[in-house]
Amino acid sequence: MTTPVHNVSWERLPDMPVAKWEPASLVIDDKLYVLGGYEDNIVSSRRVDVFDPTDGSWTQIQDCPSRISHVDLVGGDAGFWFAGGMKDKPDRPTKDHIVSEVWHFNLELDRYTAAPLLPGPRAGGALARIDDQLHYVSGLMKDRDTDSPDHFVFDLAMWRSTGSAEWSRAAPIPTPRNQHSVAVLNSQIYIIGGQFNHDSQQLDQSMVDVYDPETDRWSEGPSLPVAHSHSEGATFVHEDRIWMIGGHSTPEGGKKGFCGNVVTLREGQEWEVTCHLPKPISSPAAKVIKDQLYVAGGWDGRVENDVWIMSPEVWTTCVQSL
């Protein structure tokens, strides 16, 4: 999985305002939203910053209700949704705690609204949207180490009309795990890679599970060539193709390390290493906007005086011909 199909040239842009590791990310109106994650010394962040590729500017918008990481963002209802996560880590030795909170941020009103809680605390699970339903799949339970098989569904149409919708249950994922990537391709949910456990061990996985909401069934998707995790904020669909950027990977018989690959998948095909990143990086924010791939932040292993230093770097390359 080291030989890329394409060789690309990367351009380094001005740094992001605050370096982030494991943030959530989303594109709305051709702008990249980067939410939460960890700042230097693995301190949880409340910041939400917006990158505008037309002029390279960053704008800070209203902070999250609390310091949060290990969440996904999905768009809709004039803003975005996030659910669960690890909350309030003030310094490196302290462990953040897993919550069941669900939030929507309305960009037009500049307002966060709390929605009904998940049925239990979860973090590092997958949040996806198909039509008017939010799906939350797997992730860590309250003890920060047990992987949940649960699959929760929230009816947004009912929430909008009555304000009293609750989470229901759908078919559980066959193999629970956490810090997997998620993508919705042709109205099916792909749960990609991930790891077993968190605090006791972190064992990367290569499996891919695909959920069909029409049948409420899971099927086996094409496995990754290498076990992989930590690309949640850097996985997305662009032109009917799943893209997964950087993260952690564990080659067979090898040790877990930073990943420097851009891997992609078209429906009905196998994964390919499309190109390499400028350097291996864990958990950046990454998306394609108008055929330009932007990769911001992450952690490249830097430690100074026992303080983990997150990367502020922003890189871009054109993917039109890839």
N, C-alpha and C positions, 0 to 999 in steps of 0.2 A: 504493500500500500504506500510505497514511497516514491514511485515513478509517476509523475503527473502526465496527463494527456496534453496539457498546454503549458508553455512557459509564458509568464506574463510579467509586465513591468509595473511596479508599485510606486506611487507618489505619496510622500509623507506630507500631511497637512498640519497646520498649527494644532497644538495640543488641545484636548478637551479641558474645560475649566477646573474640574476636579477628577483625578484619576479614580477609576472604578473597576472592581473585580466582581463578577457574578451579578451584574445588573440585569434587569429586564429591559426589553427594547421592542419598539413597534414603529411602523411608518404610518403617519396620518398626513394627508395632503402634501406628499413628497417631502416631509420632514421626519427626521429620526428622533424619537422620544426615548430617553434613557432614564430609567427609574430605579432608585434604591441601589442595592448591592453593598459592597464593602469598600470603604476608603482605606487609606494607609493604616497599618497595624490591625487590619481586619475589624474596623469599626463600622457598624451598620450605618447606612446613610438614609436620610429622608429626602435627599435632593432629587428633583426631576429636571433634567436639562434637555433642551431641544436644539438639534443641529439642523441648520438650513444650508443645504449644499449649494444653493445659488450664489451665496456670498461667503460661505465658510464660517458663518457666525453661530455662536451658541447663546441661547437665552434660557435663563432659569425661570421656571414657572412655580406655582404653589407647591410647597413641600408635601410629601405624603403625611397622613395622619400620625404615623410613627416610623421609627427606623425599621427598614424591612429588607429582606433578601430572600432568595429561593422562591421567587414567584415568576409567573408568566404574565404577559399582557395580551389581551385580545381587544380589538376595536369594536365600536358600536355604540348606538344611543348617544351620539354627539360627543363621544369621548372614548374611554377605555375602561376595562375591567381587570381586577386582579384578585386572587383568592389565596388564603392560607399564608404560608411563609414562615421564615425565622425572623423574630422581632427583637429589637433592642439589645444589641451587643455593643456595650460602651468601650470595651478595650479587648486586647487579644486574649488574655487568660479567661475572661468571662464567656460563658456559653449563652447564646441567644436561645429563646424559647419558641416553640412551635405553636401557632395560633390557628384558629378556624375562621378568622375575620374575612369578610368579602366586601370589596369596595368598588364603587364606580366613580370615575372623575368626569364631570361634564366640562368640556373645554369652553363652551359658550358661556356657561354660568360661572366658571372658575370655582367649582364646588365639588367636594367629595360627599358621596352619599353611602351610608352603610346599608348593605343588603343582608338578607338572612344568612346566618352562619352556616359554614359547612357542617355536616353531621358530626364531625370530629376534627381535632387539630391535625393539619397536614402541612408538609413543606417539601419542596423539591418534586412535587407531582406535576402533572401536565394539565394545563388549562387550555381548552380549545373551544371554538364556536362553530356550530353548523346550523345555518339558518337562525332560528330564534331560540336555540338551546345552547347553554354553556355546559361543557363536560369537564369534570375534574377527575383525573385518573391516577391512581396509585400514589406514590410519594411516601415520605417518612411519617410515622405516627409520633405521638407526644414524647416518647422516650428518646427520640432523635436517632434511633437505630433500627427499629422494626419497619419493614416495608409493607405497606398496606395493599391488599388486592382490590380495594373498593373503587367503584366507579360511580360518581355522583352526577346528576343531571339537574339543571335549573332552567325553568321555562320563563324566558324573558318576556314573551307576549303576555303571559299571565301576570308577571310582576308589573309590567307597564299599566295593565288595565285595572288590576285590583290592589297592587302593593302588598299582597299577602302570599306570594308564591313560596313554596318550600322546595328543598332539594329532594329529589327522588333517587332511586338506585337503578342502575343498568348492569349489564353483564360485567362481572369482575374481570380484571386483566389476568391472563393465564399465569404469568410470572411476575409477581410484584417486584418493584425496584424503585430507585429514586435518582434524581438528577439526570433523567433521560431527556432527550429532545422530543418535541412534538410538532407535527405539521398536519395540516388538512389538505389533502390532495384528492380532487374529484369526489368531494363529499365523504371521504373516509379519513379516519384519524390514524395517523402513524405514530406509534410510540417507539422511539429509536434509541437503542443502546441503553445507557444508564449504568447504575452500579448497585450491588447488594450492600446494604447497611451503610452506616455513616460514622458513628463514633468508635465502634469496635474494630472496623475494617472498612475498606472501600474497594470492592471488587468490580472492576469494569466488565461490561457485558456487550456482546455483539448482536444480540437478538433484536428483531423488529417485529412488533405486533401491530396488526391492522384491524381497526374496528369499523364495522358496517352498521350505521344506525338504522338502516331499513330492516335488517334481520336481527339486530341486537346480538351479533356474534363477532368473535375475534377469529382472525386467521393469521397464519405465519407469513411474514413478509421476508424480503431478501435480507439476509444477515449482512452486517457490516464486515468488511475484510479483517478489521481489527477491533477488539473490544474498546468501547468508547463511552465517555461521559463528559459533563461540564461544558456543554455547548447550548444551554437552554436559551440564552439571550441572543444566540447567533445561529439559529435555525429558522428557516422560512421557506415559503414557496415563491418561486419566480418563474414565470412562463411555463407552467405545468411541470415544474421540476423542483424537488426538494434540495435545498442547499444547507450544508452544515459546516460551520467555520470554526477551526481551532478546537480547543477543549483539552481533555486528557485522553490518552490512549494507552492500552497495555497490549503489546504484541505477545503472541503465544510464546510462553516460556520466558518472557521478559518482564521488565519492571514498568510500573506505571510512570508516565512522564507527560510532558507538554506536547501537544499536537500542533504541527505546522501545516496541516493540510486543509484544503477546501474540497469537500467531497459532495457529490451530487447524485440524485437518483431520479430517473424517469419511470413512470408507471410501467410495469411489465418488464423492466430491465434490471440489471445489477448495478450496484454502487460503483462509481469511478472516482479516482482522485483527479479532479479537474485541474487544479493548479496548487502551487505552494504559496503560503503566506510569506511575508518578509522575514518572519521568525516564528518559532513555536510560541503559542500563547494560550493561556487557560481562561475560559469564560469571558470573552469580550462581548460587546454589543456589536452586532453586524446585520446589515440589510442591504438590498439592492434598491437604488433609486435612479430611475431613468438610465438603466444599463450601467450604472457605476456601483460597484461593491464598496461599501464603507465599513471599515473595521475600527472600532474605538475601544480603548481601554483593555481590561484583562490583567492578568498577572503573569510575568515571565520569569518568576523565581527570584527577583531582586529582594535582598534583605540587607538592611543597614543598621548596625548596632542592635541587632535582634528585632528590628521592626520590619515587617513586611511592607514593601513599597510597591504600590500598584502602578500600572503603566498608564500614562496620560496620552499615549501616542494615538494618532488617527491616520489610517492609511486608506488609499483608494486605488482601484484599478478598474478598467473597463471590461465588462463581461459580455458585451454584445455578440462577439464572435465565438464564445466558448460553448 
